[in-house]
Amino acid sequence: MNGAFNPRTVLGVLVVGALAFLAMLWFIGQGDTGSGPDNGEAHAAGHGLAGYAGLADLLERQGYEVERSRNPGRLDDEVLLVLTPTPWTDADDLAEAIGKRRYAGPTLVILPKWYALPLPGGTKDAKKGWVRLAGAGAPGFAKDLEDQLEMAVKVEALKGGPADWQGLGLAGALPDRGKVLGLDGGPFVGLVSDSAGRDLVGFADDRGCYAVLEDAAGVEPLGEDECEAKWAVTVAFEPDLFNNWGMADRNRAQLAARVVDLASEGEDFPIVFDLTLAGLGGQRNLLTLAFTPPFLAATLCLILALGIVAWRAFGRFGPPLHEGRAVAFGKTQLAANSAGFLRRSGRLHLLAAPYAAMIARRLANAFGLRSADPRAIDAALARRAPDAAPFSTLAARLEAARGPNELLRAAHALHTLERTARL
C-alpha cells in the first residue's frame, strides 16, 4: 500500500481535521474570531498603559481565581465583579449593572481617566496593545450617577508633598501627579486619599453592613440593627493605582491587591473582570449554547457518538461487498421474478386456466394426438396409465381452486400426471 494512504496516516488526518473543526466551532461560539480584545483600551485584556492586564496577572499569581468575562450573564454571579467602564459608558447601564449585584456579590468599579490612542504604525519596538496617552479627563457618566452612586470627580494637579497618595498603611507616588482623578464630593467613605485630601479609593456609604471595609477606613461600624445586609460597592476614582502603568511600582501594586482583598469583604470570591462595559461583550448564539452547560453534556455525547461511528467506518472487517444486480440473468431467474411479481400482485388464480392448457398441449404431444382435446387425452391416458387420474378431472380441480395452497396442490397434481404420461 502506498505510504500516503497508510491507515495510521489517514486516521491522523481525520483526527486533526475533526479537532480543528471543533476548535473553530468553539472559537466562533465564544466570539474569538477577530484580532482579539487587546485593543489598548482600559480593561483587563488591555496591555497598554491604561489597561488592567497587569492587575489581573498579579491577582492570579497571588492564588486568586481570576476570569476575564465577555458574557453579560456573569454580572449576576456570586463573585467579586471588577467593572472597568470606558469614558463613553452610559450612566444608566453602569447603575443597572451595579444595582443588580447589591444582593449577589461585591463590586469594584475602576473609573476611566486616560484617552488612549494606538501607536502609529511602524513604531520601533512597539508590542501589540501598546498605546500613547492623549490626555486625561473625568468620565462623562460620573455626573449622571444618582443616589448612592452620586459623585463629583475632577482631574487636578497635585502640589508638592511627602507622598502623592496614602492609605491602608501604604504611601507612594503617582505615575503622573499633574493629572490625578479624585473625588470632590459624594456619599463615599475614603480608603485612600491624595496629598490634597481627596479620596482616590472609597466605598459607597449607603448604610450597608460593611464591617471589614469600615474597619480598614477607621470609622465606627454601624450596629447590626442599624445597617442593611447587602454587598458593598467599592470605587477606585484614580485608575493609575490599578492600571498597568500603576503596576510598575511595588507600593501601588501592593495597594491594588489590598483594595481587591477588602472589596471582597473577607470572602474567598472568584474575581471576574468584566469586559462587556468596554464593548467586548459576546452575543449568545447556538454555538455558544452548545459549549455551555447544561448543553455541553449533549454536545460531548454527540461528539463521542460521531467518533464511534467514524471508528467503526474506518476499522471495518474486509473489503466492502459488491452489490449484485437487481435482476439476475437466466431463464430460471426470469421465471422466479415473474412468479414473485404475480404472487405479490395477488393474481395467482389467473394462472389456473393457462397452466391447464399448457399441460394439455404437452400431453397431446406426448401421446401423438392432433389436438389437445381433454376427452382424447383422457382416452390415451387410460390406455397408457390405467391407474392414473383423468386429465379432465385434475384440470377442473385446478380451475376451481381459489386459495394459493389449493392452487399449488392442483398444479402439482397436473405436473405429476404429465411426468407419469411421459414414462
The 8 nearest C-alpha neighbors of each residue, nearest first, counted from 0:
[[1, 2, 5, 4, 3, 6, 8, 7],
 [0, 2, 3, 4, 5, 6, 8, 9],
 [3, 1, 5, 4, 0, 8, 6, 7],
 [4, 2, 1, 5, 8, 9, 0, 6],
 [5, 3, 2, 1, 6, 9, 8, 0],
 [4, 6, 2, 8, 7, 3, 9, 1],
 [7, 5, 9, 8, 10, 4, 313, 11],
 [8, 6, 10, 9, 5, 11, 4, 12],
 [9, 7, 11, 5, 10, 6, 12, 4],
 [8, 10, 12, 6, 11, 7, 4, 13],
 [11, 9, 7, 13, 8, 12, 6, 14],
 [10, 12, 8, 14, 9, 13, 7, 15],
 [13, 11, 9, 15, 10, 14, 16, 8],
 [12, 14, 10, 16, 11, 15, 17, 9],
 [15, 13, 11, 17, 16, 12, 10, 18],
 [16, 14, 18, 12, 17, 13, 19, 11],
 [15, 17, 19, 13, 14, 18, 12, 20],
 [16, 18, 20, 14, 19, 15, 13, 21],
 [19, 17, 21, 15, 20, 16, 22, 14],
 [20, 18, 22, 16, 17, 21, 15, 23],
 [19, 21, 23, 17, 18, 22, 16, 24],
 [22, 20, 24, 18, 23, 19, 25, 17],
 [21, 23, 19, 25, 20, 24, 18, 26],
 [22, 24, 20, 26, 21, 25, 27, 19],
 [25, 23, 21, 27, 22, 26, 28, 20],
 [24, 26, 28, 22, 27, 23, 29, 21],
 [27, 25, 29, 31, 23, 28, 24, 30],
 [28, 26, 30, 24, 29, 25, 32, 23],
 [29, 27, 287, 286, 25, 26, 30, 24],
 [28, 30, 26, 27, 31, 287, 25, 281],
 [29, 31, 27, 28, 32, 281, 26, 282],
 [32, 30, 26, 29, 33, 27, 35, 28],
 [33, 31, 30, 27, 26, 34, 35, 29],
 [34, 32, 35, 31, 30, 36, 27, 26],
 [33, 35, 32, 36, 37, 31, 38, 127],
 [36, 34, 33, 37, 31, 38, 32, 44],
 [35, 37, 38, 44, 279, 34, 45, 39],
 [38, 36, 45, 128, 44, 35, 39, 46],
 [39, 37, 128, 36, 40, 45, 35, 117],
 [38, 40, 128, 47, 45, 37, 130, 129],
 [41, 39, 38, 45, 50, 42, 49, 115],
 [42, 40, 50, 49, 45, 51, 39, 83],
 [41, 43, 50, 51, 45, 44, 83, 40],
 [42, 44, 51, 52, 45, 50, 272, 55],
 [45, 43, 52, 37, 42, 36, 46, 51],
 [46, 44, 50, 37, 39, 42, 43, 52],
 [47, 45, 128, 50, 52, 39, 129, 44],
 [46, 48, 129, 39, 50, 128, 130, 49],
 [49, 47, 244, 243, 50, 46, 242, 130],
 [48, 50, 41, 47, 242, 243, 40, 113],
 [51, 49, 41, 45, 42, 47, 242, 46],
 [50, 52, 43, 242, 54, 53, 42, 243],
 [51, 53, 43, 55, 44, 54, 45, 46],
 [54, 52, 56, 243, 51, 55, 57, 246],
 [53, 55, 57, 51, 56, 52, 58, 241],
 [56, 54, 52, 58, 53, 57, 59, 43],
 [55, 57, 53, 59, 54, 58, 52, 60],
 [58, 56, 54, 60, 59, 55, 53, 61],
 [57, 59, 61, 55, 60, 56, 63, 54],
 [60, 58, 63, 56, 62, 61, 57, 65],
 [61, 59, 57, 58, 62, 56, 63, 55],
 [60, 62, 58, 59, 63, 57, 56, 256],
 [63, 61, 59, 60, 64, 58, 65, 57],
 [64, 62, 59, 58, 65, 61, 269, 270],
 [63, 65, 269, 270, 59, 62, 66, 268],
 [66, 64, 270, 271, 63, 59, 269, 55],
 [67, 65, 271, 68, 272, 270, 64, 269],
 [66, 68, 272, 271, 273, 43, 274, 69],
 [67, 69, 273, 70, 274, 66, 272, 271],
 [70, 68, 280, 274, 281, 275, 279, 71],
 [69, 71, 72, 68, 281, 280, 73, 275],
 [72, 70, 73, 74, 275, 69, 280, 281],
 [71, 73, 70, 74, 75, 76, 69, 68],
 [74, 72, 76, 75, 71, 70, 68, 271],
 [75, 73, 72, 76, 71, 96, 80, 100],
 [74, 76, 73, 100, 72, 103, 99, 77],
 [77, 75, 73, 78, 74, 103, 104, 72],
 [76, 78, 104, 103, 75, 79, 268, 105],
 [79, 77, 268, 269, 104, 76, 80, 270],
 [78, 80, 270, 105, 106, 268, 263, 104],
 [79, 81, 106, 271, 78, 272, 270, 107],
 [80, 82, 107, 272, 108, 106, 273, 271],
 [81, 83, 108, 273, 84, 107, 80, 109],
 [82, 84, 109, 42, 108, 110, 81, 85],
 [85, 83, 276, 88, 277, 82, 110, 111],
 [84, 86, 88, 87, 111, 277, 83, 276],
 [87, 85, 138, 88, 111, 139, 84, 140],
 [88, 86, 85, 89, 139, 140, 138, 84],
 [87, 89, 85, 86, 84, 90, 140, 276],
 [90, 88, 92, 91, 140, 87, 93, 139],
 [91, 89, 140, 93, 92, 144, 143, 94],
 [90, 92, 94, 93, 89, 95, 144, 143],
 [93, 91, 95, 89, 90, 94, 96, 88],
 [92, 94, 96, 90, 95, 91, 97, 89],
 [95, 93, 91, 97, 96, 92, 98, 90],
 [96, 94, 98, 92, 93, 97, 91, 99],
 [95, 97, 93, 94, 99, 98, 92, 74],
 [98, 96, 94, 100, 95, 99, 93, 101],
 [99, 97, 95, 100, 96, 101, 94, 93],
 [100, 98, 97, 96, 101, 95, 75, 103],
 [101, 99, 103, 98, 97, 102, 104, 75],
 [100, 102, 230, 229, 98, 103, 99, 104],
 [101, 103, 229, 100, 230, 104, 99, 228],
 [104, 102, 100, 77, 101, 75, 76, 105],
 [103, 105, 77, 78, 100, 230, 102, 79],
 [106, 104, 230, 79, 231, 263, 232, 80],
 [107, 105, 80, 232, 79, 81, 233, 108],
 [106, 108, 81, 233, 234, 232, 82, 80],
 [107, 109, 234, 82, 81, 235, 83, 233],
 [110, 108, 235, 83, 234, 238, 82, 236],
 [109, 111, 236, 238, 235, 108, 83, 84],
 [112, 110, 85, 86, 138, 113, 238, 84],
 [111, 113, 135, 136, 137, 138, 110, 238],
 [114, 112, 135, 134, 115, 111, 132, 136],
 [113, 115, 133, 134, 132, 135, 116, 112],
 [114, 116, 132, 131, 133, 113, 130, 40],
 [115, 117, 130, 131, 132, 118, 133, 114],
 [118, 116, 130, 131, 119, 129, 39, 115],
 [117, 119, 130, 131, 120, 116, 129, 122],
 [120, 118, 122, 121, 117, 116, 130, 131],
 [119, 121, 122, 118, 117, 123, 125, 126],
 [120, 122, 123, 119, 125, 118, 124, 126],
 [123, 121, 120, 125, 119, 124, 118, 126],
 [122, 124, 125, 121, 120, 126, 119, 118],
 [125, 123, 126, 122, 121, 127, 129, 118],
 [126, 124, 123, 122, 129, 127, 118, 121],
 [127, 125, 129, 128, 124, 123, 46, 122],
 [126, 128, 129, 125, 37, 46, 38, 39],
 [129, 127, 39, 37, 38, 47, 46, 126],
 [128, 130, 47, 127, 126, 39, 46, 118],
 [131, 129, 117, 118, 116, 47, 39, 115],
 [130, 132, 116, 115, 118, 133, 117, 129],
 [133, 131, 115, 134, 114, 116, 113, 130],
 [132, 134, 114, 115, 131, 116, 135, 113],
 [133, 135, 114, 132, 113, 136, 115, 112],
 [136, 134, 113, 112, 114, 178, 137, 133],
 [137, 135, 112, 154, 138, 113, 134, 153],
 [136, 138, 153, 112, 154, 152, 139, 180],
 [139, 137, 86, 140, 141, 111, 136, 112],
 [138, 140, 141, 86, 137, 142, 87, 143],
 [139, 141, 90, 143, 138, 142, 89, 88],
 [142, 140, 143, 139, 144, 138, 150, 151],
 [141, 143, 140, 144, 151, 139, 150, 149],
 [144, 142, 140, 141, 90, 145, 149, 139],
 [145, 143, 149, 141, 142, 148, 90, 140],
 [144, 146, 149, 148, 143, 147, 150, 142],
 [145, 147, 149, 148, 144, 186, 205, 150],
 [148, 146, 149, 205, 145, 186, 203, 204],
 [149, 147, 145, 146, 144, 150, 203, 186],
 [148, 150, 145, 144, 146, 185, 147, 186],
 [151, 149, 185, 184, 148, 152, 141, 142],
 [150, 152, 184, 183, 182, 185, 142, 153],
 [153, 151, 182, 183, 181, 150, 137, 180],
 [152, 154, 180, 137, 181, 155, 182, 151],
 [153, 155, 180, 179, 178, 136, 137, 181],
 [156, 154, 179, 178, 153, 157, 180, 177],
 [155, 157, 177, 178, 176, 179, 158, 154],
 [158, 156, 176, 177, 155, 159, 195, 194],
 [159, 157, 160, 156, 194, 195, 176, 177],
 [158, 160, 157, 161, 163, 194, 162, 176],
 [159, 161, 162, 194, 158, 163, 157, 195],
 [160, 162, 163, 159, 194, 171, 172, 164],
 [163, 161, 171, 164, 160, 172, 170, 194],
 [162, 164, 172, 194, 193, 171, 173, 160],
 [165, 163, 193, 162, 170, 192, 171, 194],
 [166, 164, 170, 169, 191, 192, 193, 171],
 [165, 167, 191, 168, 169, 190, 170, 192],
 [166, 168, 169, 190, 215, 191, 165, 254],
 [169, 167, 166, 170, 165, 254, 191, 215],
 [168, 170, 166, 167, 165, 250, 254, 171],
 [171, 169, 165, 164, 162, 166, 250, 168],
 [170, 172, 162, 164, 163, 250, 165, 173],
 [171, 173, 163, 162, 164, 174, 170, 176],
 [172, 174, 175, 176, 163, 171, 239, 164],
 [175, 173, 176, 245, 172, 239, 244, 240],
 [176, 174, 177, 173, 178, 179, 239, 172],
 [177, 175, 178, 173, 157, 156, 179, 174],
 [176, 178, 156, 175, 157, 179, 155, 158],
 [179, 177, 156, 155, 176, 154, 175, 180],
 [178, 180, 154, 155, 176, 156, 181, 177],
 [181, 179, 154, 237, 153, 236, 155, 152],
 [180, 182, 199, 152, 197, 236, 198, 153],
 [183, 181, 152, 198, 197, 184, 151, 199],
 [182, 184, 151, 152, 197, 181, 153, 185],
 [183, 185, 151, 182, 150, 186, 152, 187],
 [184, 186, 150, 149, 187, 151, 183, 182],
 [187, 185, 204, 203, 147, 149, 188, 184],
 [188, 186, 203, 204, 202, 185, 201, 189],
 [187, 189, 201, 202, 204, 203, 190, 186],
 [190, 188, 201, 198, 191, 200, 187, 216],
 [189, 191, 201, 216, 200, 166, 188, 167],
 [192, 190, 166, 200, 199, 165, 189, 198],
 [193, 191, 198, 199, 197, 164, 196, 165],
 [194, 192, 164, 195, 196, 163, 197, 165],
 [193, 195, 163, 196, 164, 162, 160, 192],
 [196, 194, 193, 197, 157, 192, 158, 163],
 [195, 197, 193, 194, 192, 198, 164, 199],
 [198, 196, 192, 193, 181, 182, 195, 183],
 [197, 199, 192, 182, 189, 200, 181, 191],
 [198, 200, 192, 236, 181, 237, 191, 235],
 [201, 199, 235, 191, 190, 198, 236, 234],
 [202, 200, 189, 190, 188, 234, 233, 187],
 [201, 203, 233, 187, 188, 232, 234, 204],
 [202, 204, 187, 232, 205, 186, 188, 147],
 [203, 205, 187, 186, 206, 188, 202, 147],
 [204, 206, 207, 203, 147, 186, 187, 231],
 [207, 205, 226, 204, 227, 208, 225, 221],
 [206, 208, 227, 226, 205, 209, 229, 228],
 [207, 209, 226, 228, 227, 210, 206, 229],
 [210, 208, 212, 211, 207, 213, 231, 264],
 [209, 211, 213, 212, 220, 214, 208, 264],
 [212, 210, 214, 213, 264, 209, 215, 261],
 [211, 213, 215, 214, 209, 210, 216, 261],
 [214, 212, 216, 210, 215, 218, 211, 220],
 [213, 215, 217, 211, 212, 216, 210, 218],
 [214, 216, 212, 213, 217, 211, 167, 190],
 [217, 215, 213, 190, 214, 218, 212, 189],
 [218, 216, 214, 215, 213, 219, 212, 190],
 [219, 217, 213, 216, 220, 214, 215, 188],
 [218, 220, 221, 213, 217, 214, 216, 210],
 [221, 219, 213, 210, 218, 222, 214, 209],
 [222, 220, 225, 226, 223, 219, 208, 206],
 [223, 221, 225, 224, 226, 220, 208, 219],
 [222, 224, 225, 226, 221, 208, 227, 228],
 [223, 225, 222, 226, 227, 221, 208, 228],
 [226, 224, 222, 223, 221, 227, 206, 208],
 [227, 225, 207, 206, 208, 223, 224, 221],
 [226, 228, 207, 208, 229, 206, 225, 223],
 [229, 227, 208, 207, 226, 230, 102, 209],
 [230, 228, 102, 101, 207, 227, 231, 208],
 [229, 231, 105, 101, 104, 102, 232, 228],
 [230, 232, 105, 233, 106, 229, 209, 202],
 [231, 233, 106, 202, 203, 107, 105, 234],
 [232, 234, 202, 107, 201, 262, 106, 108],
 [235, 233, 108, 201, 107, 200, 202, 109],
 [236, 234, 200, 109, 237, 108, 199, 110],
 [235, 237, 199, 110, 181, 200, 234, 180],
 [236, 238, 180, 199, 235, 239, 181, 240],
 [239, 237, 240, 241, 242, 109, 110, 236],
 [240, 238, 245, 241, 242, 237, 244, 174],
 [239, 241, 245, 238, 251, 237, 242, 255],
 [242, 240, 239, 238, 245, 255, 54, 246],
 [243, 241, 51, 245, 239, 50, 244, 49],
 [244, 242, 246, 48, 53, 245, 51, 50],
 [245, 243, 48, 242, 246, 247, 239, 49],
 [244, 246, 239, 240, 242, 243, 247, 241],
 [247, 245, 252, 243, 248, 244, 251, 242],
 [248, 246, 245, 244, 249, 243, 252, 251],
 [247, 249, 246, 251, 250, 245, 252, 244],
 [250, 248, 252, 251, 253, 247, 246, 254],
 [251, 249, 253, 252, 248, 254, 171, 169],
 [250, 252, 254, 248, 253, 249, 240, 245],
 [253, 251, 246, 249, 255, 254, 250, 248],
 [254, 252, 250, 256, 251, 255, 249, 257],
 [253, 255, 251, 257, 252, 256, 250, 258],
 [254, 256, 252, 258, 257, 253, 241, 251],
 [255, 257, 259, 253, 254, 258, 260, 252],
 [258, 256, 260, 254, 259, 255, 261, 253],
 [257, 259, 261, 255, 260, 256, 262, 254],
 [260, 258, 262, 256, 257, 261, 255, 263],
 [259, 261, 257, 263, 258, 262, 256, 265],
 [262, 260, 258, 264, 263, 259, 257, 212],
 [261, 263, 259, 264, 260, 258, 233, 107],
 [262, 264, 261, 260, 266, 265, 79, 105],
 [265, 263, 261, 262, 211, 266, 212, 260],
 [264, 266, 263, 261, 267, 211, 260, 262],
 [267, 265, 263, 264, 268, 260, 261, 262],
 [268, 266, 265, 269, 263, 63, 264, 260],
 [267, 269, 78, 266, 79, 270, 263, 77],
 [270, 268, 64, 78, 65, 79, 271, 63],
 [269, 271, 65, 79, 78, 64, 80, 268],
 [272, 270, 66, 80, 65, 67, 81, 273],
 [273, 271, 81, 67, 68, 80, 66, 43],
 [272, 274, 68, 82, 275, 81, 271, 67],
 [273, 275, 69, 277, 279, 276, 68, 280],
 [274, 276, 280, 279, 278, 277, 69, 273],
 [277, 275, 84, 278, 274, 88, 83, 273],
 [278, 276, 275, 274, 279, 84, 85, 42],
 [277, 279, 275, 276, 280, 274, 85, 69],
 [280, 278, 275, 274, 277, 69, 281, 36],
 [281, 279, 275, 69, 278, 70, 274, 282],
 [280, 282, 69, 30, 70, 279, 283, 29],
 [283, 281, 284, 280, 30, 70, 29, 287],
 [282, 284, 287, 281, 288, 285, 28, 286],
 [285, 283, 287, 286, 288, 282, 28, 289],
 [286, 284, 288, 287, 289, 283, 28, 290],
 [285, 287, 28, 289, 288, 284, 290, 24],
 [286, 288, 28, 284, 285, 289, 290, 283],
 [287, 289, 291, 285, 290, 286, 284, 294],
 [288, 290, 286, 294, 287, 295, 291, 298],
 [291, 289, 295, 288, 287, 294, 286, 292],
 [290, 292, 288, 295, 289, 294, 293, 287],
 [293, 291, 295, 294, 290, 296, 288, 289],
 [292, 294, 295, 296, 291, 297, 288, 290],
 [295, 293, 292, 297, 296, 289, 291, 288],
 [294, 296, 290, 292, 298, 291, 293, 297],
 [297, 295, 299, 294, 298, 293, 300, 292],
 [298, 296, 300, 294, 299, 295, 301, 293],
 [297, 299, 295, 301, 296, 300, 289, 302],
 [300, 298, 302, 296, 301, 297, 303, 295],
 [301, 299, 303, 297, 298, 302, 304, 296],
 [300, 302, 304, 298, 299, 303, 305, 297],
 [301, 303, 299, 305, 300, 304, 306, 298],
 [304, 302, 306, 300, 301, 305, 299, 307],
 [305, 303, 301, 307, 306, 302, 300, 308],
 [306, 304, 308, 302, 307, 303, 309, 301],
 [305, 307, 303, 309, 304, 308, 310, 302],
 [306, 308, 310, 304, 309, 305, 311, 303],
 [309, 307, 305, 311, 310, 306, 312, 304],
 [308, 310, 312, 306, 307, 311, 313, 305],
 [311, 309, 307, 313, 312, 308, 314, 306],
 [312, 310, 308, 314, 313, 309, 315, 307],
 [311, 313, 309, 310, 314, 315, 308, 307],
 [314, 312, 310, 311, 315, 309, 10, 6],
 [313, 315, 311, 312, 310, 316, 309, 317],
 [314, 316, 312, 311, 313, 317, 318, 310],
 [317, 315, 314, 318, 319, 311, 313, 312],
 [318, 316, 315, 319, 320, 314, 313, 312],
 [317, 319, 320, 316, 315, 321, 314, 313],
 [318, 320, 321, 317, 316, 315, 322, 312],
 [321, 319, 322, 318, 317, 323, 316, 315],
 [322, 320, 323, 319, 318, 324, 317, 325],
 [321, 323, 320, 324, 325, 319, 326, 327],
 [324, 322, 321, 325, 327, 326, 320, 328],
 [325, 323, 326, 327, 322, 328, 321, 332],
 [324, 326, 323, 327, 322, 328, 336, 332],
 [327, 325, 324, 328, 332, 336, 333, 323],
 [328, 326, 324, 332, 325, 329, 333, 323],
 [327, 329, 332, 326, 330, 333, 331, 324],
 [330, 328, 332, 331, 333, 327, 334, 326],
 [331, 329, 333, 332, 334, 328, 335, 327],
 [330, 332, 334, 333, 329, 335, 328, 336],
 [333, 331, 335, 334, 329, 330, 336, 327],
 [332, 334, 330, 336, 331, 335, 337, 329],
 [333, 335, 337, 331, 332, 336, 338, 330],
 [334, 336, 332, 338, 333, 337, 339, 331],
 [337, 335, 339, 333, 338, 334, 332, 340],
 [338, 336, 340, 334, 339, 335, 333, 341],
 [339, 337, 335, 341, 340, 336, 334, 342],
 [338, 340, 336, 342, 337, 341, 335, 343],
 [339, 341, 337, 343, 338, 342, 344, 336],
 [342, 340, 344, 338, 339, 343, 346, 347],
 [341, 343, 339, 345, 344, 340, 347, 338],
 [342, 344, 340, 345, 341, 339, 346, 338],
 [343, 345, 341, 342, 346, 340, 347, 339],
 [346, 344, 342, 343, 347, 341, 348, 340],
 [347, 345, 348, 344, 341, 349, 342, 350],
 [346, 348, 349, 345, 342, 350, 341, 403],
 [347, 349, 350, 346, 351, 401, 406, 403],
 [348, 350, 347, 351, 346, 352, 353, 398],
 [349, 351, 348, 353, 347, 352, 354, 346],
 [352, 350, 398, 354, 349, 353, 348, 397],
 [351, 353, 355, 354, 350, 398, 356, 349],
 [354, 352, 356, 355, 350, 351, 357, 349],
 [353, 355, 357, 351, 356, 352, 350, 358],
 [356, 354, 352, 358, 357, 353, 394, 359],
 [357, 355, 359, 353, 354, 358, 352, 360],
 [356, 358, 354, 360, 359, 355, 353, 361],
 [359, 357, 361, 355, 360, 356, 362, 354],
 [358, 360, 356, 362, 357, 361, 371, 363],
 [361, 359, 363, 357, 371, 358, 362, 364],
 [360, 362, 358, 364, 363, 359, 365, 357],
 [363, 361, 365, 359, 364, 360, 366, 358],
 [362, 364, 368, 360, 366, 371, 365, 361],
 [365, 363, 367, 361, 362, 366, 368, 360],
 [364, 366, 362, 363, 367, 361, 421, 420],
 [367, 365, 363, 364, 368, 362, 379, 376],
 [368, 366, 364, 365, 363, 369, 362, 370],
 [367, 369, 363, 366, 370, 364, 371, 375],
 [368, 370, 367, 371, 363, 364, 372, 366],
 [371, 369, 368, 372, 363, 360, 375, 364],
 [372, 370, 363, 360, 359, 373, 376, 368],
 [371, 373, 375, 374, 370, 376, 359, 363],
 [372, 374, 376, 375, 391, 377, 371, 390],
 [375, 373, 377, 376, 372, 378, 391, 390],
 [374, 376, 378, 372, 377, 373, 379, 371],
 [375, 377, 373, 379, 374, 378, 380, 372],
 [376, 378, 380, 374, 389, 375, 379, 390],
 [379, 377, 375, 381, 380, 376, 374, 382],
 [380, 378, 376, 382, 381, 377, 375, 383],
 [379, 381, 377, 383, 382, 378, 384, 376],
 [380, 382, 385, 378, 384, 379, 383, 377],
 [381, 383, 379, 380, 384, 385, 378, 377],
 [382, 384, 380, 381, 385, 379, 420, 378],
 [385, 383, 381, 386, 387, 380, 382, 420],
 [384, 386, 381, 387, 382, 383, 380, 388],
 [387, 385, 384, 388, 381, 389, 383, 380],
 [388, 386, 384, 385, 389, 416, 381, 380],
 [387, 389, 390, 386, 392, 393, 416, 385],
 [390, 388, 377, 392, 391, 387, 393, 380],
 [391, 389, 393, 392, 377, 394, 388, 373],
 [392, 390, 394, 389, 393, 373, 395, 377],
 [391, 393, 395, 390, 389, 394, 396, 388],
 [394, 392, 396, 390, 395, 391, 397, 413],
 [395, 393, 391, 397, 396, 392, 355, 390],
 [396, 394, 398, 392, 397, 393, 391, 399],
 [395, 397, 393, 399, 394, 398, 400, 392],
 [398, 396, 409, 394, 400, 399, 395, 351],
 [397, 399, 395, 351, 396, 400, 352, 394],
 [398, 400, 396, 397, 395, 401, 351, 406],
 [401, 399, 397, 406, 398, 405, 396, 402],
 [402, 400, 348, 406, 405, 399, 403, 398],
 [401, 403, 405, 404, 406, 400, 348, 407],
 [404, 402, 406, 405, 407, 401, 347, 348],
 [405, 403, 407, 406, 402, 408, 401, 409],
 [404, 406, 408, 402, 407, 403, 400, 409],
 [407, 405, 403, 409, 400, 404, 408, 410],
 [408, 406, 410, 404, 405, 409, 411, 403],
 [407, 409, 411, 405, 410, 406, 404, 412],
 [410, 408, 397, 412, 406, 411, 407, 405],
 [411, 409, 407, 413, 412, 408, 406, 414],
 [410, 412, 414, 408, 409, 413, 407, 415],
 [411, 413, 415, 409, 410, 414, 416, 408],
 [414, 412, 416, 410, 415, 411, 417, 393],
 [413, 415, 411, 417, 416, 412, 410, 418],
 [414, 416, 412, 418, 413, 417, 411, 419],
 [417, 415, 413, 419, 414, 418, 412, 420],
 [418, 416, 420, 414, 419, 415, 413, 362],
 [417, 419, 415, 421, 420, 416, 414, 422],
 [418, 420, 416, 417, 422, 421, 415, 384],
 [419, 421, 417, 418, 422, 416, 380, 384],
 [420, 422, 418, 419, 417, 365, 362, 366],
 [421, 419, 420, 418, 417, 383, 384, 365]]
